[in-house]
Each structure stands twice: as structure tokens, then as C-alpha cells.
């Protein structure tokens, strides 16, 4: 919970409890929220994302047969729904009073559109750059948090998969995709006023504030301009690399024309640095940087324009040598080489390597997203905060422990699963103690209550799925990465092709829930002579007839 310090936890807990106290009638299943309950709630959200249950109904997650025992062990379904319903990040009554004093709901410039989550968002964003120092390549781009409900600054972006949602400007490390700084776009300050001027330059300067000098900032044609490159070099000491729109005034006329040019041809110009308009504060000196503008014909009548202030490209802007047929046949050719003329210029290859930092962040976050269906945009933004914080934590863990599960492709999934269970474990242990059980993390639901009342020594050896998972997470044995596979039931006819994950405790044979017989721990202990004890998904005991 490094990205959710006690200040954020206490604020969310206080506002959630305040909202629940104001509800009349009271919320069904409500229990006062504390730090243990809040962390368990966040842990269950993370686990729901790990199990790819983003669109799955809560009843299915808590179901005794098809669900996961960790959800039932952590908290009842009613309590989870109550917390989701009452989750708040500010006092809405105080917000309404401030809005009324500021001039009402006319969309004036004095009202903060992000007020329902502003305090939590600012505190959370301040934690992102404090944990990580980006490398030499930084990417600036926009993200879209999917949301189709009512929101005063909801955006429509047809190029994004979700199309509708909340736009967020992001600066992240190009190599690791660590989200270093984020900023929500809330639209025009005044609904009836003119649009903001120099929005792109202002966003890049805000996102690179505090970034150590000497970085190269890669951005797309929405942000790139010569004016931004000059300001970023003078004020922050950074260089810029990005694509240009063809209507930019700084592009020479000879670079815009592509008629008669061969595919793969490259032309470039160097614009001398301009004199400063005022006193500069950065490491760029009194004179602006020399700017390279490159034109590359990628396809017929397809002109790619790039701008950079990186000094390493002042002497070298031509295309890479085209690989020979032998190198292509041996699989050693550059995958980015052009198909018609020579290879792509180094500037284009550099841009292709560093442009996808934010897009990769979008991809990895959406893979195990904890996003749940909601009609309130602050909750949708909070779910995205949990997703980004979980990924950033994984990046930090990978940097600190580079040899952890090296070579495995599911490292992030195992990390998130451990993270979710670690957050929910105190709540599971507290519930087990409240029911009278001595162990930690017993199974939930009816089976958990039966196991908590066990009186014989033999029944304590029968554990639930949750206990087994936690025991597996306690050490880094190979069993972590090799879960039980679904196989055909040993008892059912082969023609039915019934698959199951339940294993017999003695012979480790697969047996489905329909073929197994359920007994309480006491009865199962007395029938051990005729039956084999099996671990049940409900937290109780399944027994199957001993195979002949």
C-alpha cells in the first residue's frame, strides 16, 4: 500500500463511513469500515482482476461451487456490495455548499470538476514520482479510462477501443512503462469560454516538472512543435522527439511535397536555434537548440515528418543500410527495415522504440484490470488508480529483485495474486478468530464455519483451498507456478467428458463434485476405513469410494 498511504486510507474510510451513516434506510449488510476492511476490499478488487472476472457478476465470484473461496473467506457478498455502494472520497454536502457559493451549476470557472476525488487524486499522484526515477527515455501521451456514465468531462475518442471515457495525460518511462506522472483532463475551464490556448505545451511542461535534466521526451504530433522543443530545452534541459503535423508553420515547403519522391527517400533540414525571448532557467544556455526536421516517405504519397532536438542526430539522419539477402535468410535482418528502398532512418527507429510507453501501460493494465461496473465516475477513476498502482508496484519489485522468477511469463499474474491475498489475509484471519477458529485464513461460507468447529485432531489436517493457497504463497516453491490442471473425472464415464480440478487427497485422482460425497469432518474421520478423504471447494470434506 505504498501508493495508498495512511492519509489516503483514512480519508476514504472517513468519507465512506460518513456516507453510510447518512443513508436512510441503512445499507443492507453494512459494517463500519476500518483499515483492515479497506485493504481487504482493495485486495478483492485486485484478485478479481487477476482471475479475469472484470465483467463477472459478484454472485458468481462468491458462489460456493463456481466461485473462489478467498472471496467468501474475506467478507460476505452483502458487505462487499455495501462498501461498493457507499464508497466516497469527499463530503458531498460540503462540496454542494462550496459550489453554491461559487456561482451554482452554470459551468463557471471557479468550480473544480474533479472535486469529488480531488484530494485523494492529488495525494496519490504525488506518490508516483517519489518512488521511481525514469530512465533516459520518457513518453508523454494520453490514456482513456473507459466510462459511459454521466461525467462533466467525459471525452469521445474514436481511435481508442472504449471510445468514451475519462482522458488522462501520462508521462511514463519508455522502457518499463512506469506511470511517473498523471493529469486528468477536465475540459475547458469555462463551458461558454474559448478553448485553452497552447494546451499541448502546457501539458508536457506540467508532466515533465521535477524530471531530472538530460531526458529525451517522445510524444506524438498533438504535442510536438518547435516552440515546445525550445521551451523544454531552455527551462528543463530535455530534448524532444516526435512526429509533426503537416500544417505546422516551422516545416519548410520542400519537405511537405512528396510528388516524384521514391518510397524510402529521406530529406532533412537543420533549423538553427533561436535567440531567447526572456531569461531562460534551464540548462540550454542563452540560445535555443538546433532543431532537425526530417521527411521520410514510408509509402507512396505517405510523408512522415519528425522533429528532434537531440544533438546525436545532427550529423546522422540518413537511412540505415539495407540488409543483404543472406542476413534476411538467416533471420538477422532488422524487423523495422523498409520494404521498398533502403532501411528506415535512425530517427524513425528511435521514435518507434520509444513511442509506445503509454500504450504499453494501457495494454498491461487492461489485462488484469479490477474495473467493475459502476455509474459513478469517481469510482471508475479509483479502480484505475488501483490498477496503475498495482502495475507500478510490480515494476518496483522487478527492479529490486531482478532474479525473481526469471524467465517465467506469468510473473506479473503471480505477483498480483500474492498482492491481493496479502491485502485480504488480515481480514480472513480476523473472521476466522471471530468464528472461534484458531488458524489463519480458513475457508469462507458454510464450509469455513464447519472447519472452525472441528474437535478432533484428524480434522485439523484437512485444509481449505484458501489455506492451501496461502501456504503456497508463503514460499517461492515451483508449486506457485504450477496450479492444478483441469482433467477428466476418474469416476464418470469417459463419454461424458466431465472436467474437474478437485483431487483425491490420498491417490491424487481427479473426481468431480457430483461423484464425490460430502461429509462433515467428524463423520469423515469415522469413515476413513471405507472412504478416501478429499479436499472440498466449500471448505468441508469430500469423500470418494476407494477405487478397486
N, C-alpha and C positions, 0 to 999 in steps of 0.2 A: 504493500500500500504506500510505496514511496511517492507516487503521484497523487494520492489522496491523503494528505497529512491530517493530523487530528483537527486542524482548523476546519477543513472541508467536511470531515466526518461529522463533527459537532454541529456545523451549520445545517447540513442536510437532515440530520436526525432531529434537531430542534424544530425546523420548519415542517417536517413530515409529521411529527407528533402534534404540533400546533394545528395542522390541517385536519388530522384525525379527531382532535378534541372538538373542533368546530362542526363536525358532521353530525347532523341530526336527521334520521336516526343514526346510531353508531354503525361503523363499518363491520360487516359480518366477519368474524374471525380475527378482529384486530387485537394485537398485543403491543404494548409500548415498545418502541424501537430503541435499542441501545447500540453500542459499537459492535458487539458480538452479532446482533441481528442484522445490522447494516452490512457487515463484512460477509456474513453468510448469504445475504441477498445478492450481493455483487458476485460472490463465488458461484452461486447457482446460475447467474446470468452467463458467466464465463463458461461453465460446464455445458450449458445449453448450446452455446456456440461451438464448443468442441465436438459435441455429438451431432452437429449439423441439424439442430432442432429449431432453427430460426422461425420457420413457419408452422411448426408443430404445435398443436393445442396443448395447454397446460394439463388437461386431464390425461393426455397420453403420456406426458412426462412423469406424472405421479401414479400412473396405472400400476396395479400390483403385478400384472402379468407382462405387459409390454413395456413398462417404464423402467426407470433407473432407480435403484434402491437408495442412492445418495440423496435424491430429491426428497423422498419420503422421510429419510433419517434426519435431514437438516431442519425442515419445517413443514407444517401441514399446507395443503394446497390453498386453503382459505387464507392463511396468514400471508402466503406469497402474493396472492391476489390483493389482499388488503394493503400490503406495502406498495404494490404497483399502483393502486388507485390513489393512495394518499401521498405519494412521493412528490415533494415540493422542495424548491431551492430558495424561496424567499417568502416574505409575508405579503400575500396578495392584498390584504386590507391596507397596509401601509403603502403599497405600490399604487393602489387606486387613489389614495389621498394625495400622493405626490403628483400623480398625473392630473388630478383635478386642479391642483394649484398651478400646474404648468400650462394650463390652457385647454384641457379636455382632450377629446379624441379626434381632433381635427388634423392629426398628422404633422403638428408643428415640430420645429427643430429642437425644442427643449426636452422632448420626451425620448428616453432611451428605449429603443425597440427590444434590446436584449436584456431588459431589466429583470424578467422572471428568472434568469440564471446568470446574471452579470457577475455577481460576487464570486460564485463558485467557478465560473469560467475563467475569470481573471486570475484567481489564485491557482487554478490548475495549469493555465498556460505559463505562469511564472515558474512552475516546477520543471517544465520541459527543457529549457536551455541550461538549467543548473545541473543537470545530470550527465550531459554529454557534450563533447567538443567535436564539431563536424570536421571532416577531412578537407582536403584542398578543393573538392568539387561540391557545390551546393546547387540544388534545383529549386526553383520557385515556380509554382503552378497552382491551379485551383482544383478543389475537390467538391463533390456534390454528395451530401448526406441525403439519402432517399427519404422523402416525406411528401405526402399528398394532402395532408390536412390543412386546416386554417393556420396561416402564418403571415405576419405582415411583411416579411421579406423573403417569401418563397420565390425561387427562381425557376425558370424554364430553360433547360439546356438540352437541345435535341441531340447533341453529339454524345451525351452521357447515357449509359444504359438505363438509369432510373428516370431521366428526363426532368422530373420535378423534385425539388428538394431545397436544402439549405446550402448555399455556396460558402466554402471556406478557402481562404488563401493560405497556402502552406509553403514553408521553407524547410527542406529536409536534406539530409546527407545523400549525395547521389549514389554512393556505394551501398550503404546499409539501409537506406530509406527511413532512417530515424526521423521522426517528426520533431524538428527543432523549435519551430515557432509556428503558431496558427492564429488566424484572424477571421472572424465571421464577417461576411459582407451583408450588411443590413439595408442596402439600397440607398436611395437618396436621403440626405438629412431631412429635407422638406419635400413632401409629396407633390406640392404645387410648384416647387422651385426648379431651377435648371439642374442638369446633371453635374456631378462633380468633375472639375477640370483636373487633368493630369492624374487621373486615378491610378493608372498603371505604375507611374513613377513613385507615387506616394506609397503604394502597397509594397513595392520592392524595397524602398528605403525603410519602411517600418519593419519588414520581416528580417532585414539584414542588420538591424540595430543591435549592437552588442556582439556581433560576429567578429572574431579576430581578423585583422587585416591579412591580405595576401590570398584570399579565396577567389575562385572563379565561379561566378553566378550564371547558371544556364537557365534560360527562360524561352518562352515561345514568342510568336510575333505580336501577341497582345501587349506584352510588356516592353519588347526591345525597341530602343530608339537611341539616337546619338546623344540626345540630351540626358537620358538616364545613364548612359555609359560614362559621360563626363562627370556627372554629379556623384556617381558611385565611386569613381576613381579618386576624385578630389576629396570627398567627405569621408569615405570609408576605406579607401585603399584597395578596392576589389576590381577585378576585371569582369567583363560581360561577354557572354557568348549566346547568341540566339538568332532565330530566323527573323526576317523583316517582311513587312507588308509592302507590296509594290507601290503604294501611294505615299510612302514616306518621302519627305522633301529632300532628305540627305542623299538619296540614291542617284547617282549620275545617270544621264539619259542613255548612255551606251550600254549600261548593264541591264536596262529594262527590256531592251529589244532582243528577241530570241529568233527572229526570222533569219534563215540562212545559216544558223549555227548548228554544228553537228552534235549529236547526242553524246554526252560525256565531256563536252568542252567546258573550260573554266576560264573566267575572266575576273580580275580583281583590281581594286584601286585602294590606295592608301591616302586617307584624309589626315592632314596634319592637325595636331592638337590646337584647339582654340585658346585664346587668352582668357583668363578668368574674369568673370563679371564682378566678383567681390573677393573678399578674403576667404580662401579655402581653409578647411580644418583638417584635411586628411593627409595621407602620405603621397599624394600625387604631385606635390610641388606647386609652383605658380602656373604652370602650363598644363593644359589638358592632354590626355593620352592620344597617341596616334591611333586612328581607327581604320580597320580593314573591312571593306565591304566586298563580298565575294558573290559571284553569279555562277551557278552550276546548272547545266541543262541535264536534268536527270532523265527525262523522256522527251519525246518530240513535243515541242511547244510547251514544255514544263520547265519553268525557271524557278530555281531555288535560290533565295537571297539570304545570306547570313552576314552578321556583323559581329566583330570581336575587337576587344582592346588588349588581348593577350599579346605580350611582346614576342613570344616564341614563334608566332606565325607571320612576323613582319618579313622574314626572308624566304619563308617556305609556304607557298599557298597553292602550288600546282598539284596535279593528281598523283596518286600513288602509282608506282609501276604495275602494269598489268601482269598477273601471274601467268606462268607458262602452262602449256598443256600438261607437262609432266607433273607439275606441282598440283594441278587440279585433279589429275587422276589419282595422285597419292593422298588426296584429302587434306593438303596443307595450304590450300588457297584461302584467301581472305573471304569470309562469307558476305562481306559488305561490298565486294568489288562490283563494279558496274558490268552490265551485260553487253553494252554496245561498244563504247570506246574504251579509254583507259579506266583505271580504278578511281574510286571516289577520292576527293581531296582530303587531306588530313583534317581540315576544319570540319568537314561534314562527318567524318568518322568520329571525331571528338564530340560533336553535338549528339550523334546517335548514341554514344556511350553514356552520356550524362543527362539526357533529356527526360528519361523515364523514372526518375526518383520518386516523384509524387504518384505517378501512375502505378508503379510497383507497390507503393504503400496502399493505394486503393485496392489492388488485387489481393494482397496478403491479408488485409483487414477484413475484406468481404468473405474470405474463405472460411474463417471461424468467427463470424460476426455474432454478437449476442443480441442483435437488434430484435425487438419484439414488436408486435402490432400495437400501435398507440395512436391516439388522435391529438396528443399534446406534443408540440414541437420541442419544449424543454426536455421532455423525457427522451425523445429521439436523439437530441444532441447529447444528453447524458450517456445513452447507450454507445454513441460514437466515441465519447471520451473514454469509456471503459475499454473499447476495442483498441484505440490508439495507445492507451496506457499499457495494456497487456502486450502489445507488439513492441513498444519501446522497452519494456522490462525484459522481453526476450532478447532484444539486441544487446542490452547491457549485460545480461547473463552470458551471452555468447562471446562478448568481448572479454569478460573477466575469466571465463572458463572455455578457452578455445578448443580444448580436448574433450569436452563433454559430449558423449555420443557422437564422436566424429565419424563421418561417413553415412550416417543414418538420414533418411529423407523425411522422417516424421518427428524430427526433434522439436519443432515448434508445437505440434499437437501434444506431445508428451509433456512439454513444459507447461502449456496452458491447462492440461488436465491436473497436473500437480498443483498449479497455482489455485485453481478453483477448489480442489479438495482441501488445500491448506487453509483457505479462507473460510470454508464451511466446517472444518473439523471442530473448532471450539463450540459451535452451536450443536453439533452432533453429540459431543461429549456431555454438554450441559443437559441435553434432553435425555441422554441415557442415564445420567445420575439422578435426574428428577423422577424418572420412572423406577428407580431403585436398583438399576444395573450397575455393577462395579466397573465394567470395561469401558473403553472409549470407542465411539464410532459404531455402535451396534446398528443393525438394520432397522429401517423405519417400518411404519404401518403395523399390521396385526402381528406379523412375524417378529418384529423387534420387541413387542411387548411380551410375547411368549418367551423369547430367549432371555429377556431380562428377569423373568421369574423362575429360571431354571434352578433346581435344587440339588441335582446330582452332579458329581464330578465329571461324569462322562458327557453330559450335555454341554459343558463349557467348552469342549473341544470342537463343537460344531459352530462354525462362524458364518456370518452372512457375507454377501457379496461386497458390501461396503467395507467390512473389516478386512477382507482379503485384499481389496484394492489399496487400502491404506497401508497394510503390511507390505504390499509390493512396492508402494511409493517410499517406504522408509529406507530402502537401499536401492542401489543402482545395478541390480542384477539383470541378466538378459531377459528375465521373465517380464520386465516392464514393456519391452517392445514386441513380445510375442503373446498376445491375448488368445483366449480360447477361440478356435475357429468353429464355425457352424458346420455340423456334419449330420449325416443321416442317423435317425434313431435306430438303436440296436434291436429294439423290441418290435417296432411297427413293421409291417410288410414292406418289402422293397418297392412294390408298385405304388405305394402311397407317397414315397419320397418326402417324408417328414424330416425337416432340418431343425436342429436344436443346438444350444450352447451348454446345456446342463450336462454335467459329468457325474458319473457314479463316484462316490468318494473312495471306494476300495479298488475296483477294477478300471476306473477312469474311462468307462464306456459311456457313449452319448445316449441319453434317454430323454424323451420329450415329456412335457408336463402331463400329457394325457395317459401315458403308460406308467408314470410313477405314482406312488401312493403317498399321501401326506399324513404324517403323524406328528404329535407333539413330542418334545424331547424326551419326556418320561416314558411314553409308550414306545418310542423308537428304541430306547435303551433296553427295554424288556424284550424286544423282538429281534435283537441283533443276531440271535441264533438262526433265524429263518430269513432275515432280510438284510440287505446291504444299505447302509445309511448314505444318503445323497444330500448335497447342499442345495437348498431350495432358493429360488429367487425371491420369495416372500420373506425370508429371514427365518423360516421354520426348518423342518427336516423333511426330505423326500426319501422314501424307501422303495426299492425295486426288488422284485424277486431275484434271488441269486441264479445266474444262468447255469444250466446243467453242464 
